Amino acid sequence: MEAPQYVAARVQRALAEDDRTHELGIRVDVRGDQLFLRGQVTGEEHRRQMERVAQEAAPELHVHNELQVVQVREPGEDEHLD
């Protein structure tokens, strides 16, 4: 059986390199046969893609998608510093 840190590294690499995700800032934790994705993403579809890529990278594990979707707002007015 592969060590948990190696599985986590494999999944993180897949999330960074896969054309569907290209995500670097996600924390991947492996405990036993459970894999946890934690962090923030910018949309529900991106969240689902992250779970798909993680499941493909570690099909032997049960993926828990704990990623939070955050709203990215358009920049408002320029900030003025006095």
PyMOL Python script that loads the backbone (N, CA, C, O; Angstrom):
from pymol import cmd

cmd.read_pdbstr("""\
ATOM      1  N   MET A   1       0.847  -1.194   0.000  1.00  0.00           N
ATOM      2  CA  MET A   1       0.000   0.000   0.000  1.00  0.00           C
ATOM      3  C   MET A   1       0.888   1.251   0.000  1.00  0.00           C
ATOM      4  O   MET A   1       1.885   1.321   0.718  1.00  0.00           O
ATOM      5  N   GLU A   2       0.511   2.211  -0.802  1.00  0.00           N
ATOM      6  CA  GLU A   2       1.267   3.450  -0.942  1.00  0.00           C
ATOM      7  C   GLU A   2       1.085   4.333   0.299  1.00  0.00           C
ATOM      8  O   GLU A   2      -0.019   4.423   0.837  1.00  0.00           O
ATOM      9  N   ALA A   3       2.153   4.978   0.749  1.00  0.00           N
ATOM     10  CA  ALA A   3       2.089   5.851   1.920  1.00  0.00           C
ATOM     11  C   ALA A   3       1.147   7.021   1.655  1.00  0.00           C
ATOM     12  O   ALA A   3       1.096   7.538   0.539  1.00  0.00           O
ATOM     13  N   PRO A   4       0.395   7.443   2.684  1.00  0.00           N
ATOM     14  CA  PRO A   4      -0.588   8.526   2.492  1.00  0.00           C
ATOM     15  C   PRO A   4      -0.004   9.797   1.891  1.00  0.00           C
ATOM     16  O   PRO A   4      -0.646  10.436   1.057  1.00  0.00           O
ATOM     17  N   GLN A   5       1.210  10.174   2.304  1.00  0.00           N
ATOM     18  CA  GLN A   5       1.778  11.422   1.774  1.00  0.00           C
ATOM     19  C   GLN A   5       2.072  11.313   0.282  1.00  0.00           C
ATOM     20  O   GLN A   5       2.021  12.313  -0.434  1.00  0.00           O
ATOM     21  N   TYR A   6       2.379  10.106  -0.193  1.00  0.00           N
ATOM     22  CA  TYR A   6       2.619   9.923  -1.627  1.00  0.00           C
ATOM     23  C   TYR A   6       1.316   9.991  -2.410  1.00  0.00           C
ATOM     24  O   TYR A   6       1.268  10.544  -3.509  1.00  0.00           O
ATOM     25  N   VAL A   7       0.263   9.426  -1.836  1.00  0.00           N
ATOM     26  CA  VAL A   7      -1.057   9.506  -2.483  1.00  0.00           C
ATOM     27  C   VAL A   7      -1.491  10.967  -2.560  1.00  0.00           C
ATOM     28  O   VAL A   7      -1.957  11.422  -3.604  1.00  0.00           O
ATOM     29  N   ALA A   8      -1.338  11.704  -1.454  1.00  0.00           N
ATOM     30  CA  ALA A   8      -1.718  13.119  -1.426  1.00  0.00           C
ATOM     31  C   ALA A   8      -0.922  13.907  -2.463  1.00  0.00           C
ATOM     32  O   ALA A   8      -1.481  14.749  -3.166  1.00  0.00           O
ATOM     33  N   ALA A   9       0.379  13.638  -2.561  1.00  0.00           N
ATOM     34  CA  ALA A   9       1.219  14.335  -3.542  1.00  0.00           C
ATOM     35  C   ALA A   9       0.777  14.005  -4.963  1.00  0.00           C
ATOM     36  O   ALA A   9       0.765  14.881  -5.827  1.00  0.00           O
ATOM     37  N   ARG A  10       0.414  12.745  -5.210  1.00  0.00           N
ATOM     38  CA  ARG A  10      -0.051  12.338  -6.543  1.00  0.00           C
ATOM     39  C   ARG A  10      -1.332  13.086  -6.917  1.00  0.00           C
ATOM     40  O   ARG A  10      -1.485  13.549  -8.047  1.00  0.00           O
ATOM     41  N   VAL A  11      -2.248  13.196  -5.952  1.00  0.00           N
ATOM     42  CA  VAL A  11      -3.513  13.890  -6.214  1.00  0.00           C
ATOM     43  C   VAL A  11      -3.263  15.387  -6.413  1.00  0.00           C
ATOM     44  O   VAL A  11      -3.848  15.991  -7.313  1.00  0.00           O
ATOM     45  N   GLN A  12      -2.413  15.990  -5.595  1.00  0.00           N
ATOM     46  CA  GLN A  12      -2.111  17.416  -5.758  1.00  0.00           C
ATOM     47  C   GLN A  12      -1.482  17.684  -7.119  1.00  0.00           C
ATOM     48  O   GLN A  12      -1.799  18.683  -7.764  1.00  0.00           O
ATOM     49  N   ARG A  13      -0.603  16.806  -7.553  1.00  0.00           N
ATOM     50  CA  ARG A  13       0.021  16.963  -8.867  1.00  0.00           C
ATOM     51  C   ARG A  13      -1.042  16.865  -9.964  1.00  0.00           C
ATOM     52  O   ARG A  13      -1.024  17.645 -10.916  1.00  0.00           O
ATOM     53  N   ALA A  14      -1.966  15.909  -9.833  1.00  0.00           N
ATOM     54  CA  ALA A  14      -3.031  15.758 -10.818  1.00  0.00           C
ATOM     55  C   ALA A  14      -3.904  17.017 -10.877  1.00  0.00           C
ATOM     56  O   ALA A  14      -4.275  17.465 -11.962  1.00  0.00           O
ATOM     57  N   LEU A  15      -4.229  17.583  -9.716  1.00  0.00           N
ATOM     58  CA  LEU A  15      -5.049  18.798  -9.684  1.00  0.00           C
ATOM     59  C   LEU A  15      -4.327  19.970 -10.333  1.00  0.00           C
ATOM     60  O   LEU A  15      -4.956  20.816 -10.968  1.00  0.00           O
ATOM     61  N   ALA A  16      -3.006  20.023 -10.175  1.00  0.00           N
ATOM     62  CA  ALA A  16      -2.222  21.113 -10.756  1.00  0.00           C
ATOM     63  C   ALA A  16      -2.048  20.952 -12.258  1.00  0.00           C
ATOM     64  O   ALA A  16      -2.038  21.944 -12.987  1.00  0.00           O
ATOM     65  N   GLU A  17      -1.912  19.718 -12.733  1.00  0.00           N
ATOM     66  CA  GLU A  17      -1.553  19.477 -14.127  1.00  0.00           C
ATOM     67  C   GLU A  17      -2.727  19.188 -15.048  1.00  0.00           C
ATOM     68  O   GLU A  17      -2.606  19.352 -16.262  1.00  0.00           O
ATOM     69  N   ASP A  18      -3.861  18.761 -14.501  1.00  0.00           N
ATOM     70  CA  ASP A  18      -5.006  18.401 -15.341  1.00  0.00           C
ATOM     71  C   ASP A  18      -5.592  19.655 -16.000  1.00  0.00           C
ATOM     72  O   ASP A  18      -5.766  20.682 -15.344  1.00  0.00           O
ATOM     73  N   ASP A  19      -5.894  19.566 -17.296  1.00  0.00           N
ATOM     74  CA  ASP A  19      -6.453  20.703 -18.031  1.00  0.00           C
ATOM     75  C   ASP A  19      -7.793  21.175 -17.473  1.00  0.00           C
ATOM     76  O   ASP A  19      -8.172  22.329 -17.668  1.00  0.00           O
ATOM     77  N   ARG A  20      -8.510  20.294 -16.781  1.00  0.00           N
ATOM     78  CA  ARG A  20      -9.819  20.671 -16.237  1.00  0.00           C
ATOM     79  C   ARG A  20      -9.713  21.502 -14.967  1.00  0.00           C
ATOM     80  O   ARG A  20     -10.657  22.205 -14.607  1.00  0.00           O
ATOM     81  N   THR A  21      -8.578  21.428 -14.288  1.00  0.00           N
ATOM     82  CA  THR A  21      -8.501  22.063 -12.979  1.00  0.00           C
ATOM     83  C   THR A  21      -7.399  23.106 -12.856  1.00  0.00           C
ATOM     84  O   THR A  21      -7.690  24.245 -12.489  1.00  0.00           O
ATOM     85  N   HIS A  22      -6.155  22.770 -13.146  1.00  0.00           N
ATOM     86  CA  HIS A  22      -5.012  23.684 -12.995  1.00  0.00           C
ATOM     87  C   HIS A  22      -5.053  24.400 -11.650  1.00  0.00           C
ATOM     88  O   HIS A  22      -4.985  25.628 -11.599  1.00  0.00           O
ATOM     89  N   GLU A  23      -5.160  23.661 -10.588  1.00  0.00           N
ATOM     90  CA  GLU A  23      -5.327  24.246  -9.261  1.00  0.00           C
ATOM     91  C   GLU A  23      -4.152  23.883  -8.361  1.00  0.00           C
ATOM     92  O   GLU A  23      -3.817  22.709  -8.202  1.00  0.00           O
ATOM     93  N   LEU A  24      -3.534  24.899  -7.779  1.00  0.00           N
ATOM     94  CA  LEU A  24      -2.371  24.678  -6.918  1.00  0.00           C
ATOM     95  C   LEU A  24      -2.684  24.817  -5.431  1.00  0.00           C
ATOM     96  O   LEU A  24      -1.993  24.218  -4.607  1.00  0.00           O
ATOM     97  N   GLY A  25      -3.694  25.581  -5.072  1.00  0.00           N
ATOM     98  CA  GLY A  25      -3.888  25.943  -3.672  1.00  0.00           C
ATOM     99  C   GLY A  25      -4.830  25.050  -2.884  1.00  0.00           C
ATOM    100  O   GLY A  25      -5.458  25.517  -1.934  1.00  0.00           O
ATOM    101  N   ILE A  26      -4.948  23.791  -3.245  1.00  0.00           N
ATOM    102  CA  ILE A  26      -5.874  22.893  -2.559  1.00  0.00           C
ATOM    103  C   ILE A  26      -5.098  21.980  -1.623  1.00  0.00           C
ATOM    104  O   ILE A  26      -4.065  21.422  -1.992  1.00  0.00           O
ATOM    105  N   ARG A  27      -5.610  21.835  -0.409  1.00  0.00           N
ATOM    106  CA  ARG A  27      -4.991  20.919   0.548  1.00  0.00           C
ATOM    107  C   ARG A  27      -5.604  19.534   0.373  1.00  0.00           C
ATOM    108  O   ARG A  27      -6.826  19.389   0.330  1.00  0.00           O
ATOM    109  N   VAL A  28      -4.761  18.535   0.274  1.00  0.00           N
ATOM    110  CA  VAL A  28      -5.195  17.146   0.114  1.00  0.00           C
ATOM    111  C   VAL A  28      -4.715  16.373   1.336  1.00  0.00           C
ATOM    112  O   VAL A  28      -3.515  16.300   1.599  1.00  0.00           O
ATOM    113  N   ASP A  29      -5.645  15.804   2.073  1.00  0.00           N
ATOM    114  CA  ASP A  29      -5.310  14.988   3.252  1.00  0.00           C
ATOM    115  C   ASP A  29      -5.795  13.570   3.014  1.00  0.00           C
ATOM    116  O   ASP A  29      -6.915  13.357   2.549  1.00  0.00           O
ATOM    117  N   VAL A  30      -4.946  12.597   3.337  1.00  0.00           N
ATOM    118  CA  VAL A  30      -5.315  11.190   3.209  1.00  0.00           C
ATOM    119  C   VAL A  30      -5.264  10.562   4.592  1.00  0.00           C
ATOM    120  O   VAL A  30      -4.260  10.653   5.299  1.00  0.00           O
ATOM    121  N   ARG A  31      -6.376   9.919   4.967  1.00  0.00           N
ATOM    122  CA  ARG A  31      -6.443   9.187   6.238  1.00  0.00           C
ATOM    123  C   ARG A  31      -7.097   7.839   5.965  1.00  0.00           C
ATOM    124  O   ARG A  31      -8.295   7.753   5.694  1.00  0.00           O
ATOM    125  N   GLY A  32      -6.291   6.800   6.041  1.00  0.00           N
ATOM    126  CA  GLY A  32      -6.820   5.463   5.739  1.00  0.00           C
ATOM    127  C   GLY A  32      -7.257   5.407   4.292  1.00  0.00           C
ATOM    128  O   GLY A  32      -6.477   5.695   3.384  1.00  0.00           O
ATOM    129  N   ASP A  33      -8.524   5.030   4.080  1.00  0.00           N
ATOM    130  CA  ASP A  33      -9.048   4.963   2.709  1.00  0.00           C
ATOM    131  C   ASP A  33      -9.874   6.199   2.360  1.00  0.00           C
ATOM    132  O   ASP A  33     -10.680   6.169   1.430  1.00  0.00           O
ATOM    133  N   GLN A  34      -9.672   7.282   3.104  1.00  0.00           N
ATOM    134  CA  GLN A  34     -10.422   8.520   2.903  1.00  0.00           C
ATOM    135  C   GLN A  34      -9.481   9.614   2.396  1.00  0.00           C
ATOM    136  O   GLN A  34      -8.361   9.757   2.886  1.00  0.00           O
ATOM    137  N   LEU A  35      -9.947  10.380   1.414  1.00  0.00           N
ATOM    138  CA  LEU A  35      -9.183  11.504   0.883  1.00  0.00           C
ATOM    139  C   LEU A  35     -10.047  12.755   1.029  1.00  0.00           C
ATOM    140  O   LEU A  35     -11.211  12.770   0.630  1.00  0.00           O
ATOM    141  N   PHE A  36      -9.463  13.798   1.604  1.00  0.00           N
ATOM    142  CA  PHE A  36     -10.190  15.040   1.851  1.00  0.00           C
ATOM    143  C   PHE A  36      -9.603  16.156   1.010  1.00  0.00           C
ATOM    144  O   PHE A  36      -8.392  16.376   1.011  1.00  0.00           O
ATOM    145  N   LEU A  37     -10.473  16.865   0.286  1.00  0.00           N
ATOM    146  CA  LEU A  37     -10.077  18.050  -0.472  1.00  0.00           C
ATOM    147  C   LEU A  37     -10.548  19.264   0.315  1.00  0.00           C
ATOM    148  O   LEU A  37     -11.729  19.383   0.642  1.00  0.00           O
ATOM    149  N   ARG A  38      -9.609  20.174   0.619  1.00  0.00           N
ATOM    150  CA  ARG A  38      -9.969  21.358   1.399  1.00  0.00           C
ATOM    151  C   ARG A  38      -9.363  22.591   0.749  1.00  0.00           C
ATOM    152  O   ARG A  38      -8.239  22.564   0.246  1.00  0.00           O
ATOM    153  N   GLY A  39     -10.126  23.664   0.772  1.00  0.00           N
ATOM    154  CA  GLY A  39      -9.660  24.917   0.205  1.00  0.00           C
ATOM    155  C   GLY A  39     -10.826  25.660  -0.418  1.00  0.00           C
ATOM    156  O   GLY A  39     -11.988  25.386  -0.115  1.00  0.00           O
ATOM    157  N   GLN A  40     -10.505  26.601  -1.288  1.00  0.00           N
ATOM    158  CA  GLN A  40     -11.532  27.420  -1.917  1.00  0.00           C
ATOM    159  C   GLN A  40     -11.377  27.394  -3.433  1.00  0.00           C
ATOM    160  O   GLN A  40     -10.269  27.413  -3.970  1.00  0.00           O
ATOM    161  N   VAL A  41     -12.519  27.351  -4.098  1.00  0.00           N
ATOM    162  CA  VAL A  41     -12.555  27.401  -5.558  1.00  0.00           C
ATOM    163  C   VAL A  41     -13.579  28.452  -5.970  1.00  0.00           C
ATOM    164  O   VAL A  41     -14.358  28.926  -5.143  1.00  0.00           O
ATOM    165  N   THR A  42     -13.575  28.817  -7.255  1.00  0.00           N
ATOM    166  CA  THR A  42     -14.383  29.946  -7.694  1.00  0.00           C
ATOM    167  C   THR A  42     -15.717  29.574  -8.334  1.00  0.00           C
ATOM    168  O   THR A  42     -16.394  30.450  -8.873  1.00  0.00           O
ATOM    169  N   GLY A  43     -16.110  28.321  -8.294  1.00  0.00           N
ATOM    170  CA  GLY A  43     -17.403  27.977  -8.864  1.00  0.00           C
ATOM    171  C   GLY A  43     -17.763  26.526  -8.587  1.00  0.00           C
ATOM    172  O   GLY A  43     -16.892  25.692  -8.338  1.00  0.00           O
ATOM    173  N   GLU A  44     -19.053  26.238  -8.632  1.00  0.00           N
ATOM    174  CA  GLU A  44     -19.538  24.886  -8.335  1.00  0.00           C
ATOM    175  C   GLU A  44     -19.037  23.875  -9.367  1.00  0.00           C
ATOM    176  O   GLU A  44     -18.685  22.751  -9.010  1.00  0.00           O
ATOM    177  N   GLU A  45     -19.004  24.264 -10.636  1.00  0.00           N
ATOM    178  CA  GLU A  45     -18.517  23.343 -11.663  1.00  0.00           C
ATOM    179  C   GLU A  45     -17.040  23.027 -11.441  1.00  0.00           C
ATOM    180  O   GLU A  45     -16.619  21.881 -11.604  1.00  0.00           O
ATOM    181  N   HIS A  46     -16.259  24.027 -11.072  1.00  0.00           N
ATOM    182  CA  HIS A  46     -14.835  23.808 -10.783  1.00  0.00           C
ATOM    183  C   HIS A  46     -14.691  22.870  -9.579  1.00  0.00           C
ATOM    184  O   HIS A  46     -13.812  22.008  -9.555  1.00  0.00           O
ATOM    185  N   ARG A  47     -15.543  23.044  -8.605  1.00  0.00           N
ATOM    186  CA  ARG A  47     -15.544  22.177  -7.412  1.00  0.00           C
ATOM    187  C   ARG A  47     -15.780  20.714  -7.812  1.00  0.00           C
ATOM    188  O   ARG A  47     -15.085  19.813  -7.341  1.00  0.00           O
ATOM    189  N   ARG A  48     -16.764  20.494  -8.682  1.00  0.00           N
ATOM    190  CA  ARG A  48     -17.067  19.125  -9.141  1.00  0.00           C
ATOM    191  C   ARG A  48     -15.911  18.553  -9.959  1.00  0.00           C
ATOM    192  O   ARG A  48     -15.586  17.373  -9.826  1.00  0.00           O
ATOM    193  N   GLN A  49     -15.287  19.376 -10.804  1.00  0.00           N
ATOM    194  CA  GLN A  49     -14.152  18.910 -11.606  1.00  0.00           C
ATOM    195  C   GLN A  49     -12.995  18.495 -10.699  1.00  0.00           C
ATOM    196  O   GLN A  49     -12.323  17.499 -10.969  1.00  0.00           O
ATOM    197  N   MET A  50     -12.761  19.250  -9.629  1.00  0.00           N
ATOM    198  CA  MET A  50     -11.689  18.919  -8.690  1.00  0.00           C
ATOM    199  C   MET A  50     -11.928  17.538  -8.091  1.00  0.00           C
ATOM    200  O   MET A  50     -11.006  16.730  -7.982  1.00  0.00           O
ATOM    201  N   GLU A  51     -13.171  17.277  -7.706  1.00  0.00           N
ATOM    202  CA  GLU A  51     -13.503  15.970  -7.130  1.00  0.00           C
ATOM    203  C   GLU A  51     -13.281  14.860  -8.155  1.00  0.00           C
ATOM    204  O   GLU A  51     -12.751  13.801  -7.821  1.00  0.00           O
ATOM    205  N   ARG A  52     -13.688  15.102  -9.406  1.00  0.00           N
ATOM    206  CA  ARG A  52     -13.516  14.104 -10.464  1.00  0.00           C
ATOM    207  C   ARG A  52     -12.043  13.768 -10.684  1.00  0.00           C
ATOM    208  O   ARG A  52     -11.668  12.598 -10.767  1.00  0.00           O
ATOM    209  N   VAL A  53     -11.219  14.802 -10.777  1.00  0.00           N
ATOM    210  CA  VAL A  53      -9.791  14.596 -11.019  1.00  0.00           C
ATOM    211  C   VAL A  53      -9.162  13.852  -9.841  1.00  0.00           C
ATOM    212  O   VAL A  53      -8.352  12.947 -10.042  1.00  0.00           O
ATOM    213  N   ALA A  54      -9.527  14.225  -8.618  1.00  0.00           N
ATOM    214  CA  ALA A  54      -8.992  13.548  -7.436  1.00  0.00           C
ATOM    215  C   ALA A  54      -9.403  12.075  -7.425  1.00  0.00           C
ATOM    216  O   ALA A  54      -8.593  11.208  -7.097  1.00  0.00           O
ATOM    217  N   GLN A  55     -10.647  11.789  -7.779  1.00  0.00           N
ATOM    218  CA  GLN A  55     -11.126  10.407  -7.802  1.00  0.00           C
ATOM    219  C   GLN A  55     -10.387   9.592  -8.855  1.00  0.00           C
ATOM    220  O   GLN A  55     -10.072   8.423  -8.631  1.00  0.00           O
ATOM    221  N   GLU A  56     -10.110  10.206 -10.002  1.00  0.00           N
ATOM    222  CA  GLU A  56      -9.367   9.507 -11.051  1.00  0.00           C
ATOM    223  C   GLU A  56      -7.923   9.252 -10.627  1.00  0.00           C
ATOM    224  O   GLU A  56      -7.344   8.220 -10.967  1.00  0.00           O
ATOM    225  N   ALA A  57      -7.341  10.198  -9.882  1.00  0.00           N
ATOM    226  CA  ALA A  57      -5.945  10.068  -9.456  1.00  0.00           C
ATOM    227  C   ALA A  57      -5.782   9.046  -8.331  1.00  0.00           C
ATOM    228  O   ALA A  57      -4.719   8.444  -8.184  1.00  0.00           O
ATOM    229  N   ALA A  58      -6.835   8.853  -7.541  1.00  0.00           N
ATOM    230  CA  ALA A  58      -6.778   7.911  -6.411  1.00  0.00           C
ATOM    231  C   ALA A  58      -8.085   7.126  -6.342  1.00  0.00           C
ATOM    232  O   ALA A  58      -8.866   7.304  -5.407  1.00  0.00           O
ATOM    233  N   PRO A  59      -8.329   6.253  -7.332  1.00  0.00           N
ATOM    234  CA  PRO A  59      -9.617   5.549  -7.395  1.00  0.00           C
ATOM    235  C   PRO A  59      -9.856   4.598  -6.228  1.00  0.00           C
ATOM    236  O   PRO A  59     -10.988   4.181  -5.979  1.00  0.00           O
ATOM    237  N   GLU A  60      -8.778   4.256  -5.510  1.00  0.00           N
ATOM    238  CA  GLU A  60      -8.924   3.334  -4.383  1.00  0.00           C
ATOM    239  C   GLU A  60      -9.458   4.026  -3.126  1.00  0.00           C
ATOM    240  O   GLU A  60      -9.779   3.360  -2.142  1.00  0.00           O
ATOM    241  N   LEU A  61      -9.553   5.354  -3.156  1.00  0.00           N
ATOM    242  CA  LEU A  61      -9.972   6.106  -1.971  1.00  0.00           C
ATOM    243  C   LEU A  61     -11.359   6.709  -2.141  1.00  0.00           C
ATOM    244  O   LEU A  61     -11.819   6.958  -3.256  1.00  0.00           O
ATOM    245  N   HIS A  62     -12.011   6.936  -1.006  1.00  0.00           N
ATOM    246  CA  HIS A  62     -13.297   7.644  -0.993  1.00  0.00           C
ATOM    247  C   HIS A  62     -13.004   9.128  -0.835  1.00  0.00           C
ATOM    248  O   HIS A  62     -12.396   9.540   0.154  1.00  0.00           O
ATOM    249  N   VAL A  63     -13.435   9.941  -1.810  1.00  0.00           N
ATOM    250  CA  VAL A  63     -13.129  11.372  -1.812  1.00  0.00           C
ATOM    251  C   VAL A  63     -14.213  12.146  -1.072  1.00  0.00           C
ATOM    252  O   VAL A  63     -15.403  12.001  -1.352  1.00  0.00           O
ATOM    253  N   HIS A  64     -13.781  12.967  -0.125  1.00  0.00           N
ATOM    254  CA  HIS A  64     -14.666  13.894   0.583  1.00  0.00           C
ATOM    255  C   HIS A  64     -14.351  15.286   0.065  1.00  0.00           C
ATOM    256  O   HIS A  64     -13.271  15.822   0.312  1.00  0.00           O
ATOM    257  N   ASN A  65     -15.295  15.865  -0.650  1.00  0.00           N
ATOM    258  CA  ASN A  65     -15.086  17.177  -1.251  1.00  0.00           C
ATOM    259  C   ASN A  65     -15.544  18.247  -0.267  1.00  0.00           C
ATOM    260  O   ASN A  65     -16.736  18.535  -0.160  1.00  0.00           O
ATOM    261  N   GLU A  66     -14.593  18.828   0.448  1.00  0.00           N
ATOM    262  CA  GLU A  66     -14.899  19.873   1.423  1.00  0.00           C
ATOM    263  C   GLU A  66     -14.499  21.251   0.897  1.00  0.00           C
ATOM    264  O   GLU A  66     -14.319  22.193   1.669  1.00  0.00           O
ATOM    265  N   LEU A  67     -14.362  21.356  -0.416  1.00  0.00           N
ATOM    266  CA  LEU A  67     -13.990  22.624  -1.033  1.00  0.00           C
ATOM    267  C   LEU A  67     -15.136  23.624  -0.901  1.00  0.00           C
ATOM    268  O   LEU A  67     -16.304  23.267  -1.060  1.00  0.00           O
ATOM    269  N   GLN A  68     -14.797  24.861  -0.613  1.00  0.00           N
ATOM    270  CA  GLN A  68     -15.793  25.923  -0.501  1.00  0.00           C
ATOM    271  C   GLN A  68     -15.782  26.751  -1.774  1.00  0.00           C
ATOM    272  O   GLN A  68     -14.725  27.078  -2.315  1.00  0.00           O
ATOM    273  N   VAL A  69     -16.980  27.082  -2.242  1.00  0.00           N
ATOM    274  CA  VAL A  69     -17.106  27.941  -3.413  1.00  0.00           C
ATOM    275  C   VAL A  69     -17.164  29.385  -2.920  1.00  0.00           C
ATOM    276  O   VAL A  69     -18.002  29.735  -2.089  1.00  0.00           O
ATOM    277  N   VAL A  70     -16.268  30.213  -3.439  1.00  0.00           N
ATOM    278  CA  VAL A  70     -16.259  31.632  -3.085  1.00  0.00           C
ATOM    279  C   VAL A  70     -16.647  32.445  -4.308  1.00  0.00           C
ATOM    280  O   VAL A  70     -16.350  32.077  -5.444  1.00  0.00           O
ATOM    281  N   GLN A  71     -17.304  33.538  -4.053  1.00  0.00           N
ATOM    282  CA  GLN A  71     -17.725  34.418  -5.139  1.00  0.00           C
ATOM    283  C   GLN A  71     -16.587  35.368  -5.468  1.00  0.00           C
ATOM    284  O   GLN A  71     -16.018  36.011  -4.586  1.00  0.00           O
ATOM    285  N   VAL A  72     -16.269  35.443  -6.736  1.00  0.00           N
ATOM    286  CA  VAL A  72     -15.254  36.391  -7.183  1.00  0.00           C
ATOM    287  C   VAL A  72     -16.003  37.575  -7.767  1.00  0.00           C
ATOM    288  O   VAL A  72     -16.740  37.437  -8.743  1.00  0.00           O
ATOM    289  N   ARG A  73     -15.811  38.724  -7.171  1.00  0.00           N
ATOM    290  CA  ARG A  73     -16.523  39.916  -7.630  1.00  0.00           C
ATOM    291  C   ARG A  73     -15.657  40.694  -8.602  1.00  0.00           C
ATOM    292  O   ARG A  73     -14.427  40.663  -8.547  1.00  0.00           O
ATOM    293  N   GLU A  74     -16.335  41.384  -9.483  1.00  0.00           N
ATOM    294  CA  GLU A  74     -15.625  42.282 -10.383  1.00  0.00           C
ATOM    295  C   GLU A  74     -15.046  43.420  -9.550  1.00  0.00           C
ATOM    296  O   GLU A  74     -15.661  43.854  -8.576  1.00  0.00           O
ATOM    297  N   PRO A  75     -13.894  43.892  -9.919  1.00  0.00           N
ATOM    298  CA  PRO A  75     -13.341  45.018  -9.163  1.00  0.00           C
ATOM    299  C   PRO A  75     -14.287  46.207  -9.218  1.00  0.00           C
ATOM    300  O   PRO A  75     -14.861  46.514 -10.262  1.00  0.00           O
ATOM    301  N   GLY A  76     -14.438  46.869  -8.082  1.00  0.00           N
ATOM    302  CA  GLY A  76     -15.318  48.045  -8.022  1.00  0.00           C
ATOM    303  C   GLY A  76     -14.539  49.285  -8.367  1.00  0.00           C
ATOM    304  O   GLY A  76     -13.648  49.264  -9.216  1.00  0.00           O
ATOM    305  N   GLU A  77     -14.879  50.354  -7.707  1.00  0.00           N
ATOM    306  CA  GLU A  77     -14.185  51.613  -7.944  1.00  0.00           C
ATOM    307  C   GLU A  77     -12.758  51.518  -7.474  1.00  0.00           C
ATOM    308  O   GLU A  77     -12.425  50.700  -6.616  1.00  0.00           O
ATOM    309  N   ASP A  78     -11.913  52.363  -8.044  1.00  0.00           N
ATOM    310  CA  ASP A  78     -10.531  52.422  -7.602  1.00  0.00           C
ATOM    311  C   ASP A  78     -10.472  52.859  -6.141  1.00  0.00           C
ATOM    312  O   ASP A  78     -11.246  53.704  -5.692  1.00  0.00           O
ATOM    313  N   GLU A  79      -9.556  52.276  -5.434  1.00  0.00           N
ATOM    314  CA  GLU A  79      -9.369  52.668  -4.051  1.00  0.00           C
ATOM    315  C   GLU A  79      -8.506  53.927  -4.016  1.00  0.00           C
ATOM    316  O   GLU A  79      -7.478  54.009  -4.689  1.00  0.00           O
ATOM    317  N   HIS A  80      -8.936  54.898  -3.228  1.00  0.00           N
ATOM    318  CA  HIS A  80      -8.191  56.159  -3.115  1.00  0.00           C
ATOM    319  C   HIS A  80      -7.615  56.254  -1.721  1.00  0.00           C
ATOM    320  O   HIS A  80      -8.340  56.189  -0.728  1.00  0.00           O
ATOM    321  N   LEU A  81      -6.304  56.408  -1.656  1.00  0.00           N
ATOM    322  CA  LEU A  81      -5.635  56.569  -0.375  1.00  0.00           C
ATOM    323  C   LEU A  81      -5.278  58.034  -0.200  1.00  0.00           C
ATOM    324  O   LEU A  81      -4.690  58.654  -1.085  1.00  0.00           O
ATOM    325  N   ASP A  82      -5.644  58.582   0.960  1.00  0.00           N
ATOM    326  CA  ASP A  82      -5.347  60.009   1.217  1.00  0.00           C
ATOM    327  C   ASP A  82      -4.010  60.157   1.889  1.00  0.00           C
ATOM    328  O   ASP A  82      -3.588  61.275   2.184  1.00  0.00           O
TER     329      ASP A  82
END
""", "prot")
cmd.dss("prot")
cmd.show_as("cartoon", "prot")
cmd.util.cbc("prot")
cmd.orient("prot")
